[in-house]
Amino acid sequence: MKNNYFVVRNSGVHGKGAFALKTIRKGTRLVEYVGENITPEESDKRYDDTKVKDHHTFLFAVDKRKVIDATFGGNEARFINHSCDPNCDAVIEKRRVYIEANRTIRKGEELAYDYNYERTPKTTKADERLYRCLCGAEECRGTILSAKVTLPRKTAKKAKKKSAKKTKSASKKKSAAKKKQSKKKTGRGR
């Protein structure tokens, strides 16, 4: 299916980019991000970031079970670059990814969305350099990593449970200490 909204050509941001063929209204769905559906484990096998000096892949993580690898069977959506001040958003619906305009885009303007790569508590300055941003936006954060720490849900739940356990055990210790101090003589123990 021919794309009527943008053309792919060399970009000043990174490699190739997507440029508007005409004025695009806010809310317009431009293209679906397609490619081979793989697991996160398979994407890690295919693309080992620890062995590269310049990060460059066409992966889109949809959820904890699905990653789209646009290197295989992908379309022109894979050439839409990152920006810290994007004019597009990636919208996930029913495990499919669509790129939509988040504001009016003028003819000739480069399309971009915020990649928001996962940032963990273990993210280092070296990671930020590997995933450097070249968007040139006034508020550029210097990296395509998310501005804030993003934890997988399981990790966040485990952390909450762990902290709840710590809180419970700390409360039990405090309660036991109070009981020892007060040593009530009447009534039943709690």
C-alpha positions as CSV (number, residue, x, y, z in Angstrom):
1,M,0.0,0.0,0.0
2,K,1.5,3.4,-1.1
3,N,2.1,5.9,1.7
4,N,0.5,9.2,0.8
5,Y,1.8,11.2,3.8
6,F,5.6,11.0,3.7
7,V,8.7,10.2,1.7
8,V,11.9,8.6,3.0
9,R,15.2,10.4,2.2
10,N,18.5,11.3,3.9
11,S,18.1,13.0,7.3
12,G,20.2,15.5,9.1
13,V,19.2,13.8,12.4
14,H,20.2,10.2,11.7
15,G,20.6,8.1,8.5
16,K,17.3,8.2,6.6
17,G,14.2,10.0,7.8
18,A,10.6,10.5,6.9
19,F,9.5,13.9,5.5
20,A,5.9,15.1,5.1
21,L,4.7,15.3,1.5
22,K,1.9,17.7,2.4
23,T,0.4,19.4,5.5
24,I,-0.7,16.7,8.0
25,R,-3.4,17.5,10.5
26,K,-3.1,16.6,14.2
27,G,-4.6,13.2,14.9
28,T,-3.9,11.7,11.5
29,R,-2.8,8.1,11.5
30,L,0.1,8.0,9.2
31,V,1.3,4.4,9.1
32,E,1.5,1.1,11.0
33,Y,4.9,0.0,12.2
34,V,5.3,-3.5,10.9
35,G,7.9,-6.2,10.7
36,E,8.6,-9.7,12.0
37,N,7.0,-10.4,15.4
38,I,9.6,-11.8,17.8
39,T,10.1,-12.3,21.5
40,P,12.3,-9.9,23.6
41,E,14.7,-12.9,24.1
42,E,15.1,-13.3,20.3
43,S,15.7,-9.5,19.9
44,D,18.5,-9.7,22.5
45,K,20.1,-12.6,20.6
46,R,19.9,-10.7,17.3
47,Y,21.2,-7.4,18.5
48,D,23.7,-7.4,21.3
49,D,24.2,-3.7,22.3
50,T,27.3,-4.6,24.3
51,K,29.2,-5.3,21.1
52,V,28.3,-2.2,19.1
53,K,29.7,1.3,19.1
54,D,26.8,2.9,17.3
55,H,23.3,1.7,18.2
56,H,21.0,1.2,15.2
57,T,18.1,-1.3,15.0
58,F,14.6,-1.3,13.8
59,L,13.0,-2.8,16.9
60,F,9.8,-1.7,18.6
61,A,8.9,-3.3,22.0
62,V,5.2,-3.7,22.1
63,D,4.9,-5.5,25.4
64,K,6.7,-8.1,27.5
65,R,6.1,-10.8,24.9
66,K,6.2,-9.0,21.6
67,V,8.9,-7.0,19.7
68,I,8.5,-5.9,16.1
69,D,11.7,-6.2,14.1
70,A,11.2,-4.0,11.1
71,T,14.5,-5.2,9.6
72,F,12.5,-8.2,8.4
73,G,9.3,-7.3,6.5
74,G,9.2,-3.7,7.7
75,N,7.9,-0.7,5.9
76,E,8.9,3.0,5.7
77,A,7.7,3.5,9.3
78,R,11.1,2.2,10.4
79,F,12.8,5.3,9.1
80,I,10.9,7.8,11.3
81,N,13.5,9.2,13.6
82,H,13.5,10.0,17.3
83,S,13.0,13.5,18.7
84,C,12.8,14.9,22.2
85,D,10.2,17.3,20.8
86,P,8.2,15.0,18.6
87,N,5.5,15.8,16.1
88,C,4.2,12.2,16.2
89,D,3.3,9.6,18.7
90,A,3.5,5.8,18.6
91,V,0.1,4.4,19.6
92,I,-0.3,0.8,20.5
93,E,-3.7,-0.7,19.9
94,K,-4.4,-4.5,20.3
95,R,-0.7,-5.2,20.2
96,R,-0.2,-3.2,16.9
97,V,1.7,0.0,16.6
98,Y,0.6,3.1,14.7
99,I,2.3,6.4,14.1
100,E,0.0,9.4,14.5
101,A,0.5,13.1,14.2
102,N,0.3,14.8,17.6
103,R,0.2,18.3,16.1
104,T,-0.1,19.9,12.6
105,I,3.0,19.0,10.5
106,R,4.0,21.2,7.6
107,K,5.0,20.0,4.2
108,G,8.7,19.1,4.1
109,E,9.0,18.8,7.9
110,E,10.7,15.6,9.2
111,L,8.4,13.2,11.1
112,A,9.6,12.1,14.6
113,Y,8.4,10.4,17.7
114,D,10.0,9.9,21.1
115,Y,11.5,6.4,21.2
116,N,11.5,6.4,25.1
117,Y,13.9,3.5,25.3
118,E,13.7,1.8,28.7
119,R,15.7,3.4,31.5
120,T,16.5,1.2,34.5
121,P,18.1,2.0,37.8
122,K,21.2,0.4,36.3
123,T,21.4,2.8,33.3
124,T,24.9,4.4,33.1
125,K,26.4,7.4,31.4
126,A,27.9,5.0,28.9
127,D,24.4,3.7,28.1
128,E,23.3,7.3,27.6
129,R,26.2,7.9,25.2
130,L,25.4,4.6,23.3
131,Y,21.8,5.8,22.9
132,R,22.7,9.4,22.1
133,C,20.1,11.7,20.6
134,L,20.9,14.0,17.7
135,C,17.5,15.6,17.3
136,G,18.7,19.2,18.0
137,A,15.4,20.1,19.9
138,E,15.7,23.0,22.3
139,E,14.9,20.7,25.2
140,C,16.9,17.7,23.9
141,R,17.8,15.4,26.8
142,G,20.9,14.1,24.9
143,T,19.7,10.5,24.7
144,I,16.8,8.4,23.2
145,L,16.4,6.8,26.6
146,S,13.3,7.7,28.6
147,A,13.7,10.8,30.7
148,K,12.6,8.8,33.8
149,V,13.3,5.3,35.1
150,T,10.9,2.8,33.6
151,L,10.7,-0.5,35.4
152,P,9.1,-3.7,34.0
153,R,5.8,-4.3,35.9
154,K,7.1,-7.5,37.5
155,T,10.1,-5.7,38.9
156,A,8.0,-2.9,40.2
157,K,5.5,-5.4,41.9
158,K,8.4,-7.4,43.4
159,A,9.9,-4.1,44.8
160,K,6.5,-3.2,46.3
161,K,6.1,-6.6,47.8
162,K,9.6,-6.5,49.2
163,S,9.1,-3.1,50.7
164,A,5.7,-4.2,52.1
165,K,7.5,-7.2,53.7
166,K,10.1,-4.9,55.2
167,T,7.4,-2.6,56.5
168,K,5.5,-5.5,58.0
169,S,8.5,-7.0,59.7
170,A,9.6,-3.6,60.9
171,S,6.1,-3.1,62.3
172,K,6.2,-6.5,64.0
173,K,9.5,-5.7,65.6
174,K,8.3,-2.3,66.8
175,S,5.1,-3.9,68.1
176,A,7.0,-6.6,70.0
177,A,9.3,-4.0,71.5
178,K,6.3,-2.0,72.7
179,K,4.7,-5.1,74.2
180,K,7.8,-5.9,76.1
181,Q,8.0,-2.3,77.4
182,S,4.3,-2.0,78.5
183,K,3.7,-5.7,79.7
184,K,0.0,-5.3,80.1
185,K,-1.4,-7.3,83.0
186,T,-5.0,-7.5,81.9
187,G,-6.8,-8.5,78.7
188,R,-5.9,-10.8,75.9
189,G,-2.7,-10.3,73.9
190,R,-3.2,-9.2,70.3
